[in-house]
């Protein structure tokens, strides 16, 4: 079963510039997908990943991906 996560793409001021809803099996899968989305869209400087009201991960395009 999958669940919907929200991937907020951030501009250089760390403000939300776009959002994508992604369906993933778990947090790890969602983190990998958010990193792929961010890597494919270099205009954004980072991403926040949310599962409803729980922040799952924050990723900056200037730092290496997490090892999770």
C-alpha positions as a Markdown table, in Angstrom:
| # | Residue | x | y | z |
|---|---|---|---|---|
| 1 | Unk | 0.0 | 0.0 | 0.0 |
| 2 | Unk | 1.2 | 3.5 | -0.8 |
| 3 | Unk | 0.7 | 6.8 | 0.9 |
| 4 | Unk | 0.7 | 10.4 | -0.4 |
| 5 | Unk | 3.7 | 12.6 | 0.5 |
| 6 | Unk | 4.1 | 16.3 | -0.4 |
| 7 | Unk | 7.4 | 17.4 | -1.8 |
| 8 | Unk | 7.7 | 21.1 | -1.4 |
| 9 | Unk | 10.4 | 22.5 | -3.8 |
| 10 | Unk | 12.2 | 25.6 | -2.4 |
| 11 | Unk | 13.6 | 28.7 | -4.1 |
| 12 | Unk | 17.0 | 30.2 | -3.1 |
| 13 | Unk | 15.3 | 32.1 | -0.2 |
| 14 | Unk | 13.9 | 28.7 | 1.1 |
| 15 | Unk | 10.3 | 29.7 | 0.3 |
| 16 | Unk | 8.0 | 27.2 | -1.3 |
| 17 | Unk | 8.1 | 27.6 | -5.1 |
| 18 | Unk | 6.3 | 24.4 | -6.2 |
| 19 | Unk | 4.8 | 21.3 | -4.8 |
| 20 | Unk | 4.5 | 17.7 | -6.0 |
| 21 | Unk | 2.4 | 15.0 | -4.5 |
| 22 | Unk | 4.2 | 11.6 | -4.7 |
| 23 | Unk | 2.8 | 8.2 | -3.8 |
| 24 | Unk | 5.4 | 6.0 | -2.0 |
| 25 | Unk | 5.5 | 2.9 | 0.1 |
| 26 | Unk | 7.5 | 4.4 | 3.1 |
| 27 | Unk | 9.6 | 7.3 | 4.2 |
| 28 | Unk | 12.8 | 5.9 | 2.7 |
| 29 | Unk | 11.2 | 5.5 | -0.7 |
| 30 | Unk | 9.7 | 9.0 | -0.4 |
| 31 | Unk | 13.1 | 10.6 | 0.5 |
| 32 | Unk | 14.7 | 8.9 | -2.6 |
| 33 | Unk | 12.0 | 10.2 | -4.8 |
| 34 | Unk | 12.2 | 13.7 | -3.4 |
| 35 | Unk | 15.9 | 13.7 | -4.1 |
| 36 | Unk | 15.4 | 12.6 | -7.6 |
| 37 | Unk | 12.8 | 15.3 | -8.2 |
| 38 | Unk | 15.2 | 17.9 | -6.8 |
| 39 | Unk | 18.1 | 16.7 | -8.9 |
| 40 | Unk | 16.0 | 16.8 | -12.1 |
| 41 | Unk | 15.0 | 20.4 | -11.4 |
| 42 | Unk | 18.2 | 22.3 | -10.6 |
| 43 | Unk | 16.3 | 25.7 | -10.6 |
| 44 | Unk | 15.2 | 24.8 | -7.0 |
| 45 | Unk | 17.6 | 25.0 | -4.1 |
| 46 | Unk | 16.0 | 22.5 | -1.8 |
| 47 | Unk | 13.0 | 20.3 | -0.9 |
| 48 | Unk | 10.9 | 19.6 | 2.2 |
| 49 | Unk | 9.1 | 16.2 | 2.3 |
| 50 | Unk | 5.9 | 16.0 | 4.4 |
| 51 | Unk | 3.6 | 13.2 | 5.4 |
| 52 | Unk | 0.4 | 15.1 | 6.4 |
| 53 | Unk | 1.6 | 17.3 | 9.3 |
| 54 | Unk | 4.9 | 15.4 | 9.9 |
| 55 | Unk | 8.1 | 16.7 | 8.3 |
| 56 | Unk | 9.9 | 13.7 | 7.0 |
| 57 | Unk | 13.0 | 15.2 | 5.5 |
| 58 | Unk | 14.7 | 18.5 | 4.4 |
| 59 | Unk | 17.1 | 18.3 | 1.6 |
| 60 | Unk | 19.3 | 21.1 | 0.1 |
| 61 | Unk | 20.6 | 20.8 | -3.4 |
| 62 | Unk | 24.0 | 22.0 | -2.1 |
| 63 | Unk | 24.5 | 19.1 | 0.3 |
| 64 | Unk | 24.9 | 15.4 | -0.5 |
| 65 | Unk | 21.9 | 13.1 | -0.2 |
| 66 | Unk | 21.2 | 11.5 | 3.1 |
| 67 | Unk | 22.4 | 7.9 | 3.6 |
| 68 | Unk | 18.9 | 6.6 | 4.7 |
